[in-house]
């Protein structure tokens, strides 16, 4: 299953993940760890073990998860977090307005 497919399935089944990359990444990493370690090992995983798995590339790349979420939400608007989407649209509109009027100093405040 591709990362985009994994993320899409998670966003469809859990609304709270739609606007929270950290929570989404946690679920993805929990799934990764479940495939790598036994159930007993999962219960006592140490920070060093976790970091070693991350360093060796056994856990999904955070950037890949974030890119997949953006792609899924671009292709499937119903999977967006509407509050965050609306906020980003408002900010983008303000930036366009400041740029068009030349009020760069105002934009930086």
Secondary structure, 3 states (H helix, E strand, C coil): CCHHHHHHHHHHHCHHHCCCHHHHHHHHHHHHHHHHCCHHHHHCCCHHHHHHHHHCCCCCCHHHHHHHHHHHHHHCHHHCCHHHHHHHHHHHHHHHHHHHHCCHHHHCC
